[in-house]
Structures are given as structure tokens and as C-alpha cells.
Amino acid sequence: MSNTVSKTTNGHKAKFTPNMGNFKVSLSYEGLSLKKSSDNQTIADLKRKYAK
């Protein structure tokens, strides 16, 4: 049995980016919600805004 490893171009790993709709549903399961002012922002924008 051989092990195969798929590689992306330039040897970089692909980053997972969740769908914003799925992210909102996930937050609602935890009893959380996004502010109305951040409705039109992407997840990357929100990470930059709330990074500590």
C-alpha cells in the first residue's frame, strides 16, 4: 500500500475559509450573533477587526 499526498501549487497549504452563512448558523447554535454593522463584512475582515 502506498501513501499519496496531494500538494498544492508552490507547496502552500490550502486554508479553510467557512461560508459566511454557515458561520452565522454556527454562532446561533452557541447563542451568539453578529452585530448589524458587521453583516456585510467577510470573515477575514472580522478577524482583522477583532484580532488581539
Beta strands, then each sheet from edge to edge (+ up, - down):
end
